[in-house]
């Protein structure tokens, strides 16, 4: 009896403990669900940042390539400008040389030529003087041809100067675009570095959350096993109590049946002796022997 009471008490304690474990297990599952949702949110954020980083790198590299292309174009333009400047320098040197070769100024040569041509037309000159005048006129014309040549070179040099101005303007524009592109590339690179640091922080947080998820999952599994153990122990105790109860019922019925058999046999002896039976005795007799006893 004491053993049965002890087992009933233990069974009740196990059931109460199982309820507590179920509540604790449900709380652990809820904590695990929250951590799992946080993990998914962090993964989503990292994926988004990865895409933004990819775009920033793409824009940065595109701008850096543009800067590189502009640098190459600037180099080509500088070579072209240097060539034009060198050509202009050569032209200026040629003009200076031509003017140095001239024995007099252009205005003086033109004035003297006009005088001689007028004299040749208006004055009667003897052959010797005329020959001298003609010779000087040819010389003056040769001098003026030097100035004509110098003027043509100067005119062509002006065209080169205009071209040089265009190239300088082009260089200024290219350098301005290059500077703006480099600044934009640096801005995208800076943003990329910021996002990379942000991703690093999120990845570290994700690692902690994953470890937390593993820990909670292990604790959940441990609680589940404890609950299973409680249920198993409770089942064993309940089964033992049931079996003992059934055994006791069986023993009780067995005792009752043996008693009835003994009483029935005594009643059968009374029948043999021809003694009168009471209603209860007949009831016991028929319960044990049925109708066969009367024919015995």
Rosetta constraint file for C-alpha pairs under 8 A:
AtomPair CA 1 CA 5 HARMONIC 6.24 0.50
AtomPair CA 2 CA 6 HARMONIC 6.07 0.50
AtomPair CA 3 CA 7 HARMONIC 6.16 0.50
AtomPair CA 4 CA 8 HARMONIC 6.10 0.50
AtomPair CA 4 CA 241 HARMONIC 7.11 0.50
AtomPair CA 5 CA 9 HARMONIC 6.09 0.50
AtomPair CA 6 CA 10 HARMONIC 6.10 0.50
AtomPair CA 7 CA 11 HARMONIC 5.93 0.50
AtomPair CA 7 CA 237 HARMONIC 6.59 0.50
AtomPair CA 7 CA 241 HARMONIC 7.69 0.50
AtomPair CA 8 CA 12 HARMONIC 6.18 0.50
AtomPair CA 8 CA 237 HARMONIC 7.96 0.50
AtomPair CA 9 CA 13 HARMONIC 6.20 0.50
AtomPair CA 10 CA 14 HARMONIC 6.07 0.50
AtomPair CA 11 CA 15 HARMONIC 6.19 0.50
AtomPair CA 11 CA 234 HARMONIC 5.49 0.50
AtomPair CA 11 CA 237 HARMONIC 6.46 0.50
AtomPair CA 11 CA 238 HARMONIC 7.11 0.50
AtomPair CA 12 CA 16 HARMONIC 6.18 0.50
AtomPair CA 13 CA 17 HARMONIC 6.03 0.50
AtomPair CA 14 CA 18 HARMONIC 5.97 0.50
AtomPair CA 14 CA 230 HARMONIC 5.89 0.50
AtomPair CA 14 CA 231 HARMONIC 7.57 0.50
AtomPair CA 14 CA 233 HARMONIC 7.60 0.50
AtomPair CA 14 CA 234 HARMONIC 6.07 0.50
AtomPair CA 15 CA 19 HARMONIC 6.27 0.50
AtomPair CA 15 CA 230 HARMONIC 7.46 0.50
AtomPair CA 15 CA 231 HARMONIC 7.55 0.50
AtomPair CA 15 CA 234 HARMONIC 6.95 0.50
AtomPair CA 16 CA 20 HARMONIC 6.38 0.50
AtomPair CA 17 CA 21 HARMONIC 6.12 0.50
AtomPair CA 17 CA 230 HARMONIC 7.40 0.50
AtomPair CA 18 CA 22 HARMONIC 6.07 0.50
AtomPair CA 18 CA 227 HARMONIC 5.67 0.50
AtomPair CA 18 CA 230 HARMONIC 5.96 0.50
AtomPair CA 18 CA 231 HARMONIC 6.92 0.50
AtomPair CA 19 CA 23 HARMONIC 6.30 0.50
AtomPair CA 20 CA 24 HARMONIC 6.10 0.50
AtomPair CA 21 CA 25 HARMONIC 5.77 0.50
AtomPair CA 21 CA 223 HARMONIC 6.65 0.50
AtomPair CA 21 CA 224 HARMONIC 7.91 0.50
AtomPair CA 21 CA 226 HARMONIC 7.56 0.50
AtomPair CA 21 CA 227 HARMONIC 5.97 0.50
AtomPair CA 22 CA 26 HARMONIC 6.09 0.50
AtomPair CA 22 CA 227 HARMONIC 7.07 0.50
AtomPair CA 23 CA 27 HARMONIC 6.29 0.50
AtomPair CA 24 CA 28 HARMONIC 6.14 0.50
AtomPair CA 24 CA 223 HARMONIC 7.81 0.50
AtomPair CA 25 CA 29 HARMONIC 6.12 0.50
AtomPair CA 25 CA 220 HARMONIC 6.17 0.50
AtomPair CA 25 CA 223 HARMONIC 6.06 0.50
AtomPair CA 25 CA 224 HARMONIC 6.87 0.50
AtomPair CA 26 CA 30 HARMONIC 6.21 0.50
AtomPair CA 27 CA 31 HARMONIC 6.21 0.50
AtomPair CA 28 CA 32 HARMONIC 6.07 0.50
AtomPair CA 28 CA 216 HARMONIC 6.85 0.50
AtomPair CA 28 CA 219 HARMONIC 7.70 0.50
AtomPair CA 28 CA 220 HARMONIC 6.00 0.50
AtomPair CA 29 CA 33 HARMONIC 6.10 0.50
AtomPair CA 29 CA 220 HARMONIC 6.75 0.50
AtomPair CA 30 CA 34 HARMONIC 6.23 0.50
AtomPair CA 31 CA 35 HARMONIC 6.20 0.50
AtomPair CA 31 CA 216 HARMONIC 7.61 0.50
AtomPair CA 32 CA 36 HARMONIC 6.01 0.50
AtomPair CA 32 CA 213 HARMONIC 6.19 0.50
AtomPair CA 32 CA 216 HARMONIC 5.98 0.50
AtomPair CA 32 CA 217 HARMONIC 6.84 0.50
AtomPair CA 33 CA 37 HARMONIC 6.15 0.50
AtomPair CA 34 CA 38 HARMONIC 6.22 0.50
AtomPair CA 35 CA 39 HARMONIC 6.11 0.50
AtomPair CA 35 CA 209 HARMONIC 6.61 0.50
AtomPair CA 35 CA 212 HARMONIC 7.43 0.50
AtomPair CA 35 CA 213 HARMONIC 6.13 0.50
AtomPair CA 36 CA 40 HARMONIC 6.27 0.50
AtomPair CA 36 CA 213 HARMONIC 6.75 0.50
AtomPair CA 37 CA 41 HARMONIC 6.17 0.50
AtomPair CA 38 CA 42 HARMONIC 6.17 0.50
AtomPair CA 38 CA 209 HARMONIC 7.55 0.50
AtomPair CA 39 CA 43 HARMONIC 6.19 0.50
AtomPair CA 39 CA 206 HARMONIC 6.24 0.50
AtomPair CA 39 CA 209 HARMONIC 6.18 0.50
AtomPair CA 39 CA 210 HARMONIC 6.90 0.50
AtomPair CA 40 CA 44 HARMONIC 6.12 0.50
AtomPair CA 41 CA 45 HARMONIC 6.21 0.50
AtomPair CA 42 CA 46 HARMONIC 6.12 0.50
AtomPair CA 42 CA 202 HARMONIC 6.68 0.50
AtomPair CA 42 CA 203 HARMONIC 7.95 0.50
AtomPair CA 42 CA 206 HARMONIC 6.22 0.50
AtomPair CA 43 CA 47 HARMONIC 6.14 0.50
AtomPair CA 43 CA 206 HARMONIC 7.46 0.50
AtomPair CA 44 CA 48 HARMONIC 6.23 0.50
AtomPair CA 45 CA 49 HARMONIC 6.16 0.50
AtomPair CA 45 CA 202 HARMONIC 7.98 0.50
AtomPair CA 46 CA 50 HARMONIC 6.00 0.50
AtomPair CA 46 CA 199 HARMONIC 6.05 0.50
AtomPair CA 46 CA 202 HARMONIC 6.84 0.50
AtomPair CA 46 CA 203 HARMONIC 7.41 0.50
AtomPair CA 47 CA 51 HARMONIC 6.35 0.50
AtomPair CA 48 CA 52 HARMONIC 6.32 0.50
AtomPair CA 49 CA 53 HARMONIC 5.92 0.50
AtomPair CA 49 CA 195 HARMONIC 6.67 0.50
AtomPair CA 49 CA 199 HARMONIC 6.67 0.50
AtomPair CA 50 CA 54 HARMONIC 6.11 0.50
AtomPair CA 50 CA 199 HARMONIC 7.79 0.50
AtomPair CA 51 CA 55 HARMONIC 6.33 0.50
AtomPair CA 52 CA 56 HARMONIC 6.16 0.50
AtomPair CA 52 CA 195 HARMONIC 7.98 0.50
AtomPair CA 53 CA 57 HARMONIC 6.07 0.50
AtomPair CA 53 CA 192 HARMONIC 5.61 0.50
AtomPair CA 53 CA 195 HARMONIC 6.54 0.50
AtomPair CA 53 CA 196 HARMONIC 7.30 0.50
AtomPair CA 54 CA 58 HARMONIC 6.06 0.50
AtomPair CA 55 CA 59 HARMONIC 6.10 0.50
AtomPair CA 56 CA 60 HARMONIC 5.94 0.50
AtomPair CA 56 CA 188 HARMONIC 5.52 0.50
AtomPair CA 56 CA 189 HARMONIC 7.02 0.50
AtomPair CA 56 CA 191 HARMONIC 7.24 0.50
AtomPair CA 56 CA 192 HARMONIC 5.87 0.50
AtomPair CA 57 CA 61 HARMONIC 5.94 0.50
AtomPair CA 57 CA 188 HARMONIC 7.22 0.50
AtomPair CA 57 CA 189 HARMONIC 7.01 0.50
AtomPair CA 57 CA 192 HARMONIC 6.79 0.50
AtomPair CA 58 CA 62 HARMONIC 6.01 0.50
AtomPair CA 59 CA 63 HARMONIC 6.14 0.50
AtomPair CA 59 CA 185 HARMONIC 7.26 0.50
AtomPair CA 59 CA 188 HARMONIC 6.95 0.50
AtomPair CA 60 CA 64 HARMONIC 6.08 0.50
AtomPair CA 60 CA 184 HARMONIC 7.61 0.50
AtomPair CA 60 CA 185 HARMONIC 4.59 0.50
AtomPair CA 60 CA 186 HARMONIC 7.32 0.50
AtomPair CA 60 CA 188 HARMONIC 5.48 0.50
AtomPair CA 60 CA 189 HARMONIC 6.15 0.50
AtomPair CA 61 CA 65 HARMONIC 6.03 0.50
AtomPair CA 61 CA 185 HARMONIC 7.40 0.50
AtomPair CA 62 CA 66 HARMONIC 6.26 0.50
AtomPair CA 63 CA 67 HARMONIC 6.13 0.50
AtomPair CA 63 CA 181 HARMONIC 5.80 0.50
AtomPair CA 63 CA 182 HARMONIC 6.96 0.50
AtomPair CA 63 CA 184 HARMONIC 7.31 0.50
AtomPair CA 63 CA 185 HARMONIC 5.50 0.50
AtomPair CA 64 CA 68 HARMONIC 6.15 0.50
AtomPair CA 64 CA 181 HARMONIC 7.46 0.50
AtomPair CA 64 CA 182 HARMONIC 6.77 0.50
AtomPair CA 64 CA 185 HARMONIC 6.25 0.50
AtomPair CA 65 CA 69 HARMONIC 6.14 0.50
AtomPair CA 66 CA 70 HARMONIC 6.08 0.50
AtomPair CA 66 CA 178 HARMONIC 7.77 0.50
AtomPair CA 66 CA 181 HARMONIC 7.28 0.50
AtomPair CA 67 CA 71 HARMONIC 6.05 0.50
AtomPair CA 67 CA 178 HARMONIC 5.36 0.50
AtomPair CA 67 CA 181 HARMONIC 6.31 0.50
AtomPair CA 67 CA 182 HARMONIC 6.42 0.50
AtomPair CA 68 CA 72 HARMONIC 6.34 0.50
AtomPair CA 69 CA 73 HARMONIC 6.26 0.50
AtomPair CA 70 CA 74 HARMONIC 5.96 0.50
AtomPair CA 70 CA 174 HARMONIC 6.51 0.50
AtomPair CA 70 CA 175 HARMONIC 7.92 0.50
AtomPair CA 70 CA 178 HARMONIC 6.31 0.50
AtomPair CA 71 CA 75 HARMONIC 6.18 0.50
AtomPair CA 71 CA 178 HARMONIC 7.55 0.50
AtomPair CA 72 CA 76 HARMONIC 6.31 0.50
AtomPair CA 73 CA 77 HARMONIC 6.09 0.50
AtomPair CA 74 CA 78 HARMONIC 6.00 0.50
AtomPair CA 74 CA 171 HARMONIC 6.32 0.50
AtomPair CA 74 CA 174 HARMONIC 6.81 0.50
AtomPair CA 74 CA 175 HARMONIC 7.70 0.50
AtomPair CA 75 CA 79 HARMONIC 6.25 0.50
AtomPair CA 76 CA 80 HARMONIC 6.26 0.50
AtomPair CA 77 CA 81 HARMONIC 6.01 0.50
AtomPair CA 77 CA 167 HARMONIC 6.74 0.50
AtomPair CA 77 CA 171 HARMONIC 7.08 0.50
AtomPair CA 78 CA 82 HARMONIC 5.92 0.50
AtomPair CA 78 CA 171 HARMONIC 7.83 0.50
AtomPair CA 79 CA 83 HARMONIC 6.12 0.50
AtomPair CA 80 CA 84 HARMONIC 6.30 0.50
AtomPair CA 81 CA 85 HARMONIC 6.09 0.50
AtomPair CA 81 CA 164 HARMONIC 5.97 0.50
AtomPair CA 81 CA 167 HARMONIC 6.36 0.50
AtomPair CA 81 CA 168 HARMONIC 7.68 0.50
AtomPair CA 82 CA 86 HARMONIC 6.00 0.50
AtomPair CA 83 CA 87 HARMONIC 6.12 0.50
AtomPair CA 84 CA 88 HARMONIC 6.04 0.50
AtomPair CA 84 CA 160 HARMONIC 6.45 0.50
AtomPair CA 84 CA 163 HARMONIC 7.96 0.50
AtomPair CA 84 CA 164 HARMONIC 6.64 0.50
AtomPair CA 85 CA 89 HARMONIC 6.06 0.50
AtomPair CA 85 CA 164 HARMONIC 7.30 0.50
AtomPair CA 86 CA 90 HARMONIC 6.27 0.50
AtomPair CA 87 CA 91 HARMONIC 6.19 0.50
AtomPair CA 88 CA 92 HARMONIC 6.06 0.50
AtomPair CA 88 CA 157 HARMONIC 5.75 0.50
AtomPair CA 88 CA 160 HARMONIC 6.72 0.50
AtomPair CA 88 CA 161 HARMONIC 7.51 0.50
AtomPair CA 89 CA 93 HARMONIC 6.09 0.50
AtomPair CA 90 CA 94 HARMONIC 6.15 0.50
AtomPair CA 91 CA 95 HARMONIC 6.16 0.50
AtomPair CA 91 CA 153 HARMONIC 6.36 0.50
AtomPair CA 91 CA 154 HARMONIC 7.25 0.50
AtomPair CA 91 CA 157 HARMONIC 6.57 0.50
AtomPair CA 92 CA 96 HARMONIC 6.11 0.50
AtomPair CA 92 CA 154 HARMONIC 7.31 0.50
AtomPair CA 92 CA 157 HARMONIC 7.71 0.50
AtomPair CA 93 CA 97 HARMONIC 6.09 0.50
AtomPair CA 94 CA 98 HARMONIC 6.14 0.50
AtomPair CA 94 CA 150 HARMONIC 7.56 0.50
AtomPair CA 95 CA 99 HARMONIC 6.21 0.50
AtomPair CA 95 CA 150 HARMONIC 4.87 0.50
AtomPair CA 95 CA 151 HARMONIC 7.81 0.50
AtomPair CA 95 CA 153 HARMONIC 6.83 0.50
AtomPair CA 95 CA 154 HARMONIC 7.07 0.50
AtomPair CA 96 CA 100 HARMONIC 6.10 0.50
AtomPair CA 97 CA 101 HARMONIC 6.18 0.50
AtomPair CA 98 CA 102 HARMONIC 6.53 0.50
AtomPair CA 98 CA 146 HARMONIC 5.97 0.50
AtomPair CA 98 CA 147 HARMONIC 7.18 0.50
AtomPair CA 98 CA 150 HARMONIC 6.40 0.50
AtomPair CA 99 CA 146 HARMONIC 7.19 0.50
AtomPair CA 99 CA 147 HARMONIC 6.76 0.50
AtomPair CA 99 CA 150 HARMONIC 7.37 0.50
AtomPair CA 102 CA 143 HARMONIC 5.74 0.50
AtomPair CA 102 CA 146 HARMONIC 7.01 0.50
AtomPair CA 102 CA 147 HARMONIC 7.97 0.50
AtomPair CA 103 CA 143 HARMONIC 7.51 0.50
AtomPair CA 104 CA 108 HARMONIC 6.44 0.50
AtomPair CA 104 CA 109 HARMONIC 6.43 0.50
AtomPair CA 104 CA 143 HARMONIC 7.99 0.50
AtomPair CA 105 CA 109 HARMONIC 6.19 0.50
AtomPair CA 106 CA 110 HARMONIC 6.13 0.50
AtomPair CA 106 CA 143 HARMONIC 7.87 0.50
AtomPair CA 106 CA 144 HARMONIC 6.46 0.50
AtomPair CA 106 CA 147 HARMONIC 6.70 0.50
AtomPair CA 107 CA 111 HARMONIC 6.09 0.50
AtomPair CA 108 CA 112 HARMONIC 6.06 0.50
AtomPair CA 109 CA 113 HARMONIC 5.97 0.50
AtomPair CA 109 CA 140 HARMONIC 5.89 0.50
AtomPair CA 109 CA 143 HARMONIC 7.20 0.50
AtomPair CA 109 CA 144 HARMONIC 6.82 0.50
AtomPair CA 110 CA 114 HARMONIC 6.13 0.50
AtomPair CA 110 CA 140 HARMONIC 7.71 0.50
AtomPair CA 110 CA 144 HARMONIC 7.41 0.50
AtomPair CA 111 CA 115 HARMONIC 6.37 0.50
AtomPair CA 112 CA 116 HARMONIC 6.25 0.50
AtomPair CA 112 CA 140 HARMONIC 7.76 0.50
AtomPair CA 113 CA 117 HARMONIC 6.04 0.50
AtomPair CA 113 CA 137 HARMONIC 5.94 0.50
AtomPair CA 113 CA 140 HARMONIC 6.19 0.50
AtomPair CA 113 CA 141 HARMONIC 7.52 0.50
AtomPair CA 114 CA 118 HARMONIC 6.06 0.50
AtomPair CA 115 CA 119 HARMONIC 6.07 0.50
AtomPair CA 116 CA 120 HARMONIC 5.99 0.50
AtomPair CA 116 CA 133 HARMONIC 6.51 0.50
AtomPair CA 116 CA 137 HARMONIC 6.67 0.50
AtomPair CA 117 CA 121 HARMONIC 6.32 0.50
AtomPair CA 117 CA 137 HARMONIC 7.31 0.50
AtomPair CA 118 CA 122 HARMONIC 5.99 0.50
AtomPair CA 119 CA 123 HARMONIC 5.30 0.50
AtomPair CA 120 CA 124 HARMONIC 7.67 0.50
AtomPair CA 120 CA 125 HARMONIC 7.48 0.50
AtomPair CA 120 CA 130 HARMONIC 7.08 0.50
AtomPair CA 120 CA 133 HARMONIC 7.30 0.50
AtomPair CA 120 CA 134 HARMONIC 8.00 0.50
AtomPair CA 125 CA 129 HARMONIC 5.98 0.50
AtomPair CA 125 CA 130 HARMONIC 5.50 0.50
AtomPair CA 126 CA 130 HARMONIC 5.99 0.50
AtomPair CA 127 CA 131 HARMONIC 5.92 0.50
AtomPair CA 128 CA 132 HARMONIC 6.29 0.50
AtomPair CA 129 CA 133 HARMONIC 6.17 0.50
AtomPair CA 130 CA 134 HARMONIC 6.07 0.50
AtomPair CA 131 CA 135 HARMONIC 6.07 0.50
AtomPair CA 132 CA 136 HARMONIC 6.22 0.50
AtomPair CA 133 CA 137 HARMONIC 6.10 0.50
AtomPair CA 134 CA 138 HARMONIC 6.27 0.50
AtomPair CA 135 CA 139 HARMONIC 6.31 0.50
AtomPair CA 136 CA 140 HARMONIC 6.11 0.50
AtomPair CA 137 CA 141 HARMONIC 6.13 0.50
AtomPair CA 138 CA 142 HARMONIC 6.14 0.50
AtomPair CA 139 CA 143 HARMONIC 6.26 0.50
AtomPair CA 140 CA 144 HARMONIC 6.17 0.50
AtomPair CA 141 CA 145 HARMONIC 6.03 0.50
AtomPair CA 142 CA 146 HARMONIC 6.54 0.50
AtomPair CA 143 CA 147 HARMONIC 6.81 0.50
AtomPair CA 144 CA 148 HARMONIC 6.15 0.50
AtomPair CA 145 CA 149 HARMONIC 6.03 0.50
AtomPair CA 146 CA 150 HARMONIC 6.12 0.50
AtomPair CA 147 CA 151 HARMONIC 6.03 0.50
AtomPair CA 148 CA 152 HARMONIC 6.24 0.50
AtomPair CA 149 CA 153 HARMONIC 6.24 0.50
AtomPair CA 150 CA 154 HARMONIC 6.06 0.50
AtomPair CA 151 CA 155 HARMONIC 6.07 0.50
AtomPair CA 152 CA 156 HARMONIC 6.27 0.50
AtomPair CA 153 CA 157 HARMONIC 6.03 0.50
AtomPair CA 154 CA 158 HARMONIC 6.27 0.50
AtomPair CA 155 CA 159 HARMONIC 6.74 0.50
AtomPair CA 156 CA 160 HARMONIC 6.48 0.50
AtomPair CA 157 CA 161 HARMONIC 6.16 0.50
AtomPair CA 158 CA 162 HARMONIC 6.28 0.50
AtomPair CA 159 CA 163 HARMONIC 6.30 0.50
AtomPair CA 160 CA 164 HARMONIC 6.08 0.50
AtomPair CA 161 CA 165 HARMONIC 6.22 0.50
AtomPair CA 162 CA 166 HARMONIC 6.31 0.50
AtomPair CA 163 CA 167 HARMONIC 6.22 0.50
AtomPair CA 164 CA 168 HARMONIC 6.12 0.50
AtomPair CA 165 CA 169 HARMONIC 6.14 0.50
AtomPair CA 166 CA 170 HARMONIC 6.09 0.50
AtomPair CA 167 CA 171 HARMONIC 6.06 0.50
AtomPair CA 168 CA 172 HARMONIC 6.19 0.50
AtomPair CA 169 CA 173 HARMONIC 6.25 0.50
AtomPair CA 170 CA 174 HARMONIC 6.06 0.50
AtomPair CA 171 CA 175 HARMONIC 5.97 0.50
AtomPair CA 172 CA 176 HARMONIC 6.08 0.50
AtomPair CA 173 CA 177 HARMONIC 6.19 0.50
AtomPair CA 174 CA 178 HARMONIC 5.92 0.50
AtomPair CA 175 CA 179 HARMONIC 5.97 0.50
AtomPair CA 176 CA 180 HARMONIC 6.23 0.50
AtomPair CA 177 CA 181 HARMONIC 5.97 0.50
AtomPair CA 178 CA 182 HARMONIC 6.00 0.50
AtomPair CA 179 CA 183 HARMONIC 6.16 0.50
AtomPair CA 180 CA 184 HARMONIC 6.16 0.50
AtomPair CA 181 CA 185 HARMONIC 6.03 0.50
AtomPair CA 182 CA 186 HARMONIC 6.10 0.50
AtomPair CA 183 CA 187 HARMONIC 6.13 0.50
AtomPair CA 184 CA 188 HARMONIC 6.25 0.50
AtomPair CA 185 CA 189 HARMONIC 6.11 0.50
AtomPair CA 186 CA 190 HARMONIC 6.02 0.50
AtomPair CA 187 CA 191 HARMONIC 6.21 0.50
AtomPair CA 188 CA 192 HARMONIC 6.04 0.50
AtomPair CA 189 CA 193 HARMONIC 6.22 0.50
AtomPair CA 190 CA 194 HARMONIC 6.27 0.50
AtomPair CA 191 CA 195 HARMONIC 6.12 0.50
AtomPair CA 192 CA 196 HARMONIC 5.98 0.50
AtomPair CA 193 CA 197 HARMONIC 6.22 0.50
AtomPair CA 194 CA 198 HARMONIC 6.21 0.50
AtomPair CA 195 CA 199 HARMONIC 5.99 0.50
AtomPair CA 196 CA 200 HARMONIC 6.11 0.50
AtomPair CA 197 CA 201 HARMONIC 6.26 0.50
AtomPair CA 198 CA 202 HARMONIC 6.20 0.50
AtomPair CA 199 CA 203 HARMONIC 5.93 0.50
AtomPair CA 200 CA 204 HARMONIC 6.19 0.50
AtomPair CA 201 CA 205 HARMONIC 6.22 0.50
AtomPair CA 202 CA 206 HARMONIC 5.95 0.50
AtomPair CA 203 CA 207 HARMONIC 6.14 0.50
AtomPair CA 204 CA 208 HARMONIC 6.47 0.50
AtomPair CA 205 CA 209 HARMONIC 6.23 0.50
AtomPair CA 206 CA 210 HARMONIC 6.04 0.50
AtomPair CA 207 CA 211 HARMONIC 6.23 0.50
AtomPair CA 208 CA 212 HARMONIC 6.10 0.50
AtomPair CA 209 CA 213 HARMONIC 6.02 0.50
AtomPair CA 210 CA 214 HARMONIC 6.20 0.50
AtomPair CA 211 CA 215 HARMONIC 6.15 0.50
AtomPair CA 212 CA 216 HARMONIC 6.08 0.50
AtomPair CA 213 CA 217 HARMONIC 5.93 0.50
AtomPair CA 214 CA 218 HARMONIC 6.12 0.50
AtomPair CA 215 CA 219 HARMONIC 6.19 0.50
AtomPair CA 216 CA 220 HARMONIC 5.93 0.50
AtomPair CA 217 CA 221 HARMONIC 6.13 0.50
AtomPair CA 218 CA 222 HARMONIC 6.09 0.50
AtomPair CA 219 CA 223 HARMONIC 6.09 0.50
AtomPair CA 220 CA 224 HARMONIC 6.09 0.50
AtomPair CA 221 CA 225 HARMONIC 6.17 0.50
AtomPair CA 222 CA 226 HARMONIC 6.20 0.50
AtomPair CA 223 CA 227 HARMONIC 6.07 0.50
AtomPair CA 224 CA 228 HARMONIC 6.10 0.50
AtomPair CA 225 CA 229 HARMONIC 6.00 0.50
AtomPair CA 226 CA 230 HARMONIC 6.14 0.50
AtomPair CA 227 CA 231 HARMONIC 6.11 0.50
AtomPair CA 228 CA 232 HARMONIC 5.92 0.50
AtomPair CA 229 CA 233 HARMONIC 6.07 0.50
AtomPair CA 230 CA 234 HARMONIC 5.97 0.50
AtomPair CA 231 CA 235 HARMONIC 5.91 0.50
AtomPair CA 232 CA 236 HARMONIC 6.15 0.50
AtomPair CA 233 CA 237 HARMONIC 6.18 0.50
AtomPair CA 234 CA 238 HARMONIC 5.94 0.50
AtomPair CA 235 CA 239 HARMONIC 5.87 0.50
AtomPair CA 236 CA 240 HARMONIC 6.04 0.50
AtomPair CA 237 CA 241 HARMONIC 6.09 0.50
AtomPair CA 238 CA 242 HARMONIC 6.05 0.50
AtomPair CA 239 CA 243 HARMONIC 5.99 0.50
AtomPair CA 240 CA 244 HARMONIC 5.99 0.50
AtomPair CA 241 CA 245 HARMONIC 5.96 0.50
AtomPair CA 242 CA 246 HARMONIC 6.02 0.50
AtomPair CA 243 CA 247 HARMONIC 5.93 0.50
AtomPair CA 244 CA 248 HARMONIC 5.98 0.50
AtomPair CA 245 CA 249 HARMONIC 6.04 0.50
AtomPair CA 246 CA 250 HARMONIC 5.93 0.50
AtomPair CA 247 CA 251 HARMONIC 6.01 0.50
AtomPair CA 248 CA 252 HARMONIC 5.94 0.50
AtomPair CA 249 CA 253 HARMONIC 6.01 0.50
AtomPair CA 250 CA 254 HARMONIC 5.87 0.50
AtomPair CA 251 CA 255 HARMONIC 6.02 0.50
AtomPair CA 252 CA 256 HARMONIC 6.11 0.50
AtomPair CA 253 CA 257 HARMONIC 5.93 0.50
AtomPair CA 254 CA 258 HARMONIC 6.04 0.50
AtomPair CA 255 CA 259 HARMONIC 6.08 0.50
AtomPair CA 256 CA 260 HARMONIC 6.10 0.50
AtomPair CA 257 CA 261 HARMONIC 5.99 0.50
AtomPair CA 258 CA 262 HARMONIC 6.13 0.50
AtomPair CA 259 CA 263 HARMONIC 6.12 0.50
AtomPair CA 260 CA 264 HARMONIC 5.80 0.50
AtomPair CA 260 CA 284 HARMONIC 6.78 0.50
AtomPair CA 260 CA 288 HARMONIC 7.16 0.50
AtomPair CA 261 CA 265 HARMONIC 6.03 0.50
AtomPair CA 261 CA 288 HARMONIC 6.48 0.50
AtomPair CA 262 CA 266 HARMONIC 6.31 0.50
AtomPair CA 263 CA 267 HARMONIC 6.15 0.50
AtomPair CA 263 CA 284 HARMONIC 7.71 0.50
AtomPair CA 264 CA 268 HARMONIC 6.06 0.50
AtomPair CA 264 CA 281 HARMONIC 7.69 0.50
AtomPair CA 264 CA 284 HARMONIC 6.23 0.50
AtomPair CA 264 CA 285 HARMONIC 4.98 0.50
AtomPair CA 264 CA 288 HARMONIC 6.63 0.50
AtomPair CA 264 CA 289 HARMONIC 7.85 0.50
AtomPair CA 265 CA 269 HARMONIC 6.28 0.50
AtomPair CA 266 CA 270 HARMONIC 6.39 0.50
AtomPair CA 267 CA 271 HARMONIC 6.27 0.50
AtomPair CA 267 CA 277 HARMONIC 7.57 0.50
AtomPair CA 267 CA 281 HARMONIC 6.72 0.50
AtomPair CA 267 CA 285 HARMONIC 6.78 0.50
AtomPair CA 268 CA 272 HARMONIC 6.28 0.50
AtomPair CA 268 CA 285 HARMONIC 7.47 0.50
AtomPair CA 268 CA 293 HARMONIC 7.35 0.50
AtomPair CA 269 CA 273 HARMONIC 6.26 0.50
AtomPair CA 270 CA 274 HARMONIC 6.18 0.50
AtomPair CA 270 CA 275 HARMONIC 5.21 0.50
AtomPair CA 270 CA 276 HARMONIC 7.56 0.50
AtomPair CA 270 CA 277 HARMONIC 7.70 0.50
AtomPair CA 271 CA 275 HARMONIC 5.63 0.50
AtomPair CA 271 CA 276 HARMONIC 7.30 0.50
AtomPair CA 271 CA 277 HARMONIC 7.62 0.50
AtomPair CA 277 CA 281 HARMONIC 5.94 0.50
AtomPair CA 277 CA 282 HARMONIC 6.35 0.50
AtomPair CA 278 CA 282 HARMONIC 6.26 0.50
AtomPair CA 279 CA 283 HARMONIC 6.14 0.50
AtomPair CA 280 CA 284 HARMONIC 6.24 0.50
AtomPair CA 281 CA 285 HARMONIC 6.05 0.50
AtomPair CA 282 CA 286 HARMONIC 6.08 0.50
AtomPair CA 283 CA 287 HARMONIC 6.06 0.50
AtomPair CA 284 CA 288 HARMONIC 6.26 0.50
AtomPair CA 285 CA 289 HARMONIC 5.89 0.50
AtomPair CA 285 CA 290 HARMONIC 7.10 0.50
AtomPair CA 285 CA 293 HARMONIC 7.54 0.50
AtomPair CA 286 CA 290 HARMONIC 4.20 0.50
AtomPair CA 286 CA 291 HARMONIC 6.39 0.50
AtomPair CA 286 CA 293 HARMONIC 7.51 0.50
AtomPair CA 289 CA 293 HARMONIC 5.27 0.50
AtomPair CA 291 CA 295 HARMONIC 7.45 0.50
AtomPair CA 292 CA 296 HARMONIC 6.45 0.50
